[in-house]
Amino acid sequence: LKEGMVLTVGKDFWTTADLLKVEDAAKTIKAKVLLLAIEDGVCALGTLRDYGVKPIATISRTISGKNEPEKKRTEEISFFDEVMEVIESNGENLDRIVIAGPAFYKDNFLKYFKEKNEDLAAKSVIENVSTGGERGLQEIVKRGIIERIVKEWKVQQEVQKLTEFFEEFGKDSGMAVYGLKNVDYAKTMGSIKHLLISNSTLKKGKIEKNKALDELLS
């Protein structure tokens, strides 16, 4: 198989679980991710789309050198504030903010970001790229950083659902149940809000069990 080839997959019998997996794999990215590539005085920002990255702003400022530390710091803060304005104006319902750049500049920005907006900064992850600006955004895409971030986000969503289940199960309220029989009974009562099935169960289940799971999912 090579990139760009069209592959048709045939199977004698498709279970509901099979079809759900195919459907999930074909879905566009649900995570709302803001990307920024930042270095000394240059920052490009973009939002993640199913087709790639949509640029939303490029900020470029002249920052003084090390020989003028006070002026340099004042100019950096002004630059950081401008970047933060763009982040906050696009920050509604964000799942992740990817802050990428060379050396320690990205870390300095994140430190300042946390001081000014701790809640939003908590969604940030740091990544290394060789440059800031638009070329930095392109590097984020080429290096597969987006795929890894989205995968980690999906795992986090799954862990969150499991945590909610165990918390509710620990209350012994009857609102959380496990086991095929108990879950099937909940289905007949129309009481299922979230249904969790492990991959190992789907892969290793016997034929009879898989049929029961298929009926449960249908």
C-alpha positions as a Markdown table, in Angstrom:
| # | Residue | x | y | z |
|---|---|---|---|---|
| 1 | Leu | 0.0 | 0.0 | 0.0 |
| 2 | Lys | 1.2 | 3.5 | -0.8 |
| 3 | Glu | 0.0 | 7.0 | 0.0 |
| 4 | Gly | -2.9 | 8.0 | -2.2 |
| 5 | Met | -4.0 | 4.5 | -3.1 |
| 6 | Val | -7.7 | 3.7 | -2.9 |
| 7 | Leu | -8.3 | 0.5 | -0.9 |
| 8 | Thr | -11.6 | -1.4 | -0.8 |
| 9 | Val | -12.1 | -3.8 | 2.1 |
| 10 | Gly | -14.5 | -6.7 | 1.8 |
| 11 | Lys | -15.9 | -8.8 | 4.6 |
| 12 | Asp | -18.5 | -11.5 | 4.6 |
| 13 | Phe | -20.2 | -10.3 | 7.8 |
| 14 | Trp | -19.8 | -6.9 | 9.4 |
| 15 | Thr | -20.8 | -6.7 | 13.0 |
| 16 | Thr | -22.2 | -3.5 | 14.5 |
| 17 | Ala | -18.9 | -3.1 | 16.4 |
| 18 | Asp | -16.9 | -3.3 | 13.1 |
| 19 | Leu | -19.1 | -0.7 | 11.5 |
| 20 | Leu | -18.8 | 1.6 | 14.5 |
| 21 | Lys | -15.0 | 1.4 | 14.4 |
| 22 | Val | -15.0 | 2.2 | 10.6 |
| 23 | Glu | -17.4 | 5.1 | 11.1 |
| 24 | Asp | -15.3 | 6.5 | 14.0 |
| 25 | Ala | -12.1 | 6.2 | 11.9 |
| 26 | Ala | -13.7 | 8.1 | 9.0 |
| 27 | Lys | -15.0 | 11.0 | 11.2 |
| 28 | Thr | -13.4 | 14.4 | 11.0 |
| 29 | Ile | -11.4 | 15.5 | 14.0 |
| 30 | Lys | -13.6 | 16.5 | 16.9 |
| 31 | Ala | -10.9 | 18.0 | 19.1 |
| 32 | Lys | -10.8 | 21.8 | 19.1 |
| 33 | Val | -7.1 | 22.6 | 19.0 |
| 34 | Leu | -5.3 | 26.0 | 18.7 |
| 35 | Leu | -1.7 | 25.9 | 17.4 |
| 36 | Leu | 0.9 | 28.6 | 17.7 |
| 37 | Ala | 4.5 | 28.6 | 16.6 |
| 38 | Ile | 6.5 | 31.2 | 18.6 |
| 39 | Glu | 10.0 | 32.5 | 18.8 |
| 40 | Asp | 11.7 | 35.9 | 19.5 |
| 41 | Gly | 9.2 | 38.5 | 18.3 |
| 42 | Val | 7.4 | 36.2 | 15.8 |
| 43 | Cys | 4.2 | 34.1 | 16.3 |
| 44 | Ala | 1.8 | 32.5 | 13.9 |
| 45 | Leu | -1.5 | 31.0 | 15.1 |
| 46 | Gly | -3.9 | 28.6 | 13.5 |
| 47 | Thr | -6.8 | 26.4 | 14.3 |
| 48 | Leu | -7.0 | 22.7 | 13.6 |
| 49 | Arg | -9.4 | 21.6 | 10.8 |
| 50 | Asp | -10.1 | 18.2 | 9.3 |
| 51 | Tyr | -8.2 | 19.3 | 6.2 |
| 52 | Gly | -5.2 | 20.7 | 8.1 |
| 53 | Val | -4.5 | 24.1 | 9.8 |
| 54 | Lys | -6.4 | 27.3 | 9.2 |
| 55 | Pro | -4.1 | 30.3 | 9.9 |
| 56 | Ile | -5.8 | 33.0 | 12.0 |
| 57 | Ala | -3.1 | 35.5 | 12.8 |
| 58 | Thr | 0.6 | 36.3 | 12.4 |
| 59 | Ile | 2.3 | 38.7 | 14.9 |
| 60 | Ser | 5.7 | 40.2 | 14.3 |
| 61 | Arg | 7.5 | 42.6 | 16.6 |
| 62 | Thr | 11.0 | 43.8 | 17.0 |
| 63 | Ile | 12.5 | 42.8 | 20.3 |
| 64 | Ser | 15.6 | 44.5 | 21.7 |
| 65 | Gly | 18.8 | 42.6 | 22.4 |
| 66 | Lys | 20.3 | 41.4 | 25.6 |
| 67 | Asn | 22.3 | 44.6 | 26.0 |
| 68 | Glu | 19.0 | 46.4 | 26.9 |
| 69 | Pro | 17.4 | 43.9 | 29.4 |
| 70 | Glu | 14.7 | 46.3 | 30.7 |
| 71 | Lys | 13.6 | 47.4 | 27.2 |
| 72 | Lys | 13.7 | 43.8 | 26.0 |
| 73 | Arg | 11.5 | 42.6 | 28.8 |
| 74 | Thr | 9.0 | 45.4 | 28.3 |
| 75 | Glu | 8.8 | 44.6 | 24.6 |
| 76 | Glu | 8.5 | 40.8 | 25.2 |
| 77 | Ile | 5.6 | 41.4 | 27.6 |
| 78 | Ser | 3.8 | 43.6 | 25.1 |
| 79 | Phe | 4.4 | 40.8 | 22.5 |
| 80 | Phe | 3.2 | 38.1 | 24.8 |
| 81 | Asp | 0.1 | 40.1 | 25.6 |
| 82 | Glu | -0.8 | 40.5 | 21.9 |
| 83 | Val | -0.4 | 36.8 | 21.4 |
| 84 | Met | -2.6 | 36.1 | 24.4 |
| 85 | Glu | -5.3 | 38.4 | 23.0 |
| 86 | Val | -5.5 | 36.2 | 19.9 |
| 87 | Ile | -5.6 | 33.0 | 22.0 |
| 88 | Glu | -8.3 | 34.3 | 24.3 |
| 89 | Ser | -10.4 | 35.6 | 21.4 |
| 90 | Asn | -10.3 | 32.0 | 20.0 |
| 91 | Gly | -10.3 | 30.2 | 23.3 |
| 92 | Glu | -14.0 | 29.2 | 23.6 |
| 93 | Asn | -14.4 | 25.5 | 24.2 |
| 94 | Leu | -10.7 | 24.7 | 23.3 |
| 95 | Asp | -9.5 | 21.2 | 24.1 |
| 96 | Arg | -5.8 | 21.8 | 23.5 |
| 97 | Ile | -3.4 | 24.7 | 22.9 |
| 98 | Val | -0.2 | 23.6 | 21.2 |
| 99 | Ile | 2.7 | 26.0 | 21.9 |
| 100 | Ala | 5.6 | 25.2 | 19.7 |
| 101 | Gly | 8.9 | 26.8 | 19.1 |
| 102 | Pro | 12.7 | 26.6 | 19.3 |
| 103 | Ala | 14.8 | 26.8 | 22.5 |
| 104 | Phe | 13.3 | 28.1 | 25.7 |
| 105 | Tyr | 11.2 | 31.0 | 24.2 |
| 106 | Lys | 8.0 | 28.9 | 24.1 |
| 107 | Asp | 8.5 | 27.9 | 27.8 |
| 108 | Asn | 8.9 | 31.6 | 28.7 |
| 109 | Phe | 5.6 | 32.4 | 27.0 |
| 110 | Leu | 3.8 | 29.6 | 28.7 |
| 111 | Lys | 5.1 | 30.7 | 32.1 |
| 112 | Tyr | 3.7 | 34.2 | 31.4 |
| 113 | Phe | 0.5 | 32.7 | 30.0 |
| 114 | Lys | -0.1 | 30.8 | 33.3 |
| 115 | Glu | 0.4 | 33.9 | 35.3 |
| 116 | Lys | -2.3 | 35.8 | 33.4 |
| 117 | Asn | -4.8 | 33.1 | 32.5 |
| 118 | Glu | -4.2 | 29.9 | 34.5 |
| 119 | Asp | -7.4 | 28.1 | 33.4 |
| 120 | Leu | -6.8 | 28.5 | 29.7 |
| 121 | Ala | -3.0 | 27.9 | 30.0 |
| 122 | Ala | -3.8 | 24.6 | 31.7 |
| 123 | Lys | -4.9 | 23.3 | 28.3 |
| 124 | Ser | -1.5 | 23.9 | 26.8 |
| 125 | Val | 1.2 | 21.5 | 25.7 |
| 126 | Ile | 4.7 | 22.3 | 24.7 |
| 127 | Glu | 6.3 | 21.0 | 21.5 |
| 128 | Asn | 9.7 | 21.6 | 19.9 |
| 129 | Val | 10.0 | 22.9 | 16.3 |
| 130 | Ser | 13.0 | 24.6 | 14.7 |
| 131 | Thr | 11.3 | 27.9 | 14.0 |
| 132 | Gly | 8.4 | 30.2 | 14.8 |
| 133 | Gly | 5.9 | 31.8 | 12.5 |
| 134 | Glu | 4.1 | 30.2 | 9.5 |
| 135 | Arg | 7.0 | 27.9 | 8.8 |
| 136 | Gly | 6.7 | 26.6 | 12.4 |
| 137 | Leu | 3.0 | 25.9 | 11.9 |
| 138 | Gln | 3.9 | 23.9 | 8.8 |
| 139 | Glu | 6.5 | 22.0 | 10.8 |
| 140 | Ile | 3.9 | 21.1 | 13.4 |
| 141 | Val | 1.8 | 19.4 | 10.7 |
| 142 | Lys | 4.8 | 17.7 | 8.9 |
| 143 | Arg | 6.2 | 16.2 | 12.1 |
| 144 | Gly | 2.9 | 14.5 | 13.0 |
| 145 | Ile | 2.5 | 16.4 | 16.2 |
| 146 | Ile | -1.2 | 17.0 | 15.5 |
| 147 | Glu | -1.9 | 13.3 | 15.2 |
| 148 | Arg | -0.2 | 12.5 | 18.5 |
| 149 | Ile | -2.0 | 15.4 | 20.3 |
| 150 | Val | -5.4 | 14.3 | 19.0 |
| 151 | Lys | -4.7 | 10.7 | 19.9 |
| 152 | Glu | -3.7 | 11.7 | 23.5 |
| 153 | Trp | -6.9 | 13.8 | 23.6 |
| 154 | Lys | -9.1 | 10.9 | 22.6 |
| 155 | Val | -7.4 | 8.7 | 25.2 |
| 156 | Gln | -8.1 | 11.4 | 27.8 |
| 157 | Gln | -11.8 | 11.4 | 26.8 |
| 158 | Glu | -12.0 | 7.7 | 27.3 |
| 159 | Val | -10.2 | 7.9 | 30.7 |
| 160 | Gln | -12.6 | 10.6 | 31.8 |
| 161 | Lys | -15.7 | 8.4 | 30.9 |
| 162 | Leu | -14.1 | 5.5 | 32.9 |
| 163 | Thr | -13.5 | 7.8 | 35.8 |
| 164 | Glu | -17.1 | 9.0 | 35.8 |
| 165 | Phe | -18.3 | 5.4 | 35.7 |
| 166 | Phe | -16.2 | 4.3 | 38.7 |
| 167 | Glu | -17.2 | 7.4 | 40.6 |
| 168 | Glu | -20.9 | 6.6 | 40.0 |
| 169 | Phe | -20.4 | 2.9 | 40.6 |
| 170 | Gly | -18.7 | 3.7 | 43.9 |
| 171 | Lys | -21.8 | 5.6 | 45.1 |
| 172 | Asp | -23.9 | 2.3 | 44.7 |
| 173 | Ser | -26.7 | 4.4 | 43.2 |
| 174 | Gly | -27.6 | 1.8 | 40.6 |
| 175 | Met | -26.9 | 4.4 | 37.9 |
| 176 | Ala | -23.7 | 2.6 | 36.8 |
| 177 | Val | -23.7 | -1.1 | 36.0 |
| 178 | Tyr | -21.3 | -3.6 | 34.3 |
| 179 | Gly | -21.5 | -7.0 | 32.9 |
| 180 | Leu | -23.4 | -8.1 | 29.8 |
| 181 | Lys | -26.6 | -9.1 | 31.6 |
| 182 | Asn | -26.9 | -6.0 | 33.7 |
| 183 | Val | -26.2 | -3.7 | 30.7 |
| 184 | Asp | -28.7 | -5.6 | 28.5 |
| 185 | Tyr | -31.3 | -5.1 | 31.2 |
| 186 | Ala | -30.5 | -1.4 | 31.3 |
| 187 | Lys | -31.0 | -1.3 | 27.5 |
| 188 | Thr | -34.4 | -2.9 | 27.7 |
| 189 | Met | -35.4 | -0.2 | 30.2 |
| 190 | Gly | -34.1 | 2.5 | 27.9 |
| 191 | Ser | -31.7 | 3.6 | 30.6 |
| 192 | Ile | -28.3 | 3.7 | 28.8 |
| 193 | Lys | -26.7 | 7.2 | 28.5 |
| 194 | His | -23.1 | 6.1 | 27.8 |
| 195 | Leu | -22.1 | 2.5 | 26.8 |
| 196 | Leu | -18.4 | 1.5 | 27.3 |
| 197 | Ile | -17.0 | -1.6 | 25.8 |
| 198 | Ser | -13.3 | -2.5 | 25.9 |
| 199 | Asn | -11.4 | -3.3 | 22.8 |
| 200 | Ser | -10.2 | -6.6 | 24.4 |
| 201 | Thr | -13.8 | -7.7 | 24.9 |
| 202 | Leu | -14.6 | -7.0 | 21.2 |
| 203 | Lys | -11.5 | -8.8 | 20.0 |
| 204 | Lys | -11.4 | -11.8 | 22.3 |
| 205 | Gly | -15.1 | -12.5 | 22.7 |
| 206 | Lys | -16.5 | -15.9 | 21.7 |
| 207 | Ile | -19.0 | -16.1 | 18.8 |
| 208 | Glu | -22.0 | -16.3 | 21.1 |
| 209 | Lys | -20.7 | -13.3 | 23.2 |
| 210 | Asn | -20.0 | -11.3 | 20.0 |
| 211 | Lys | -23.6 | -11.9 | 18.9 |
| 212 | Ala | -24.9 | -10.7 | 22.2 |
| 213 | Leu | -22.7 | -7.6 | 21.9 |
| 214 | Asp | -23.9 | -7.0 | 18.4 |
| 215 | Glu | -27.5 | -7.0 | 19.6 |
| 216 | Leu | -26.6 | -4.7 | 22.4 |
| 217 | Leu | -25.0 | -2.2 | 20.0 |
| 218 | Ser | -27.7 | -2.4 | 17.3 |
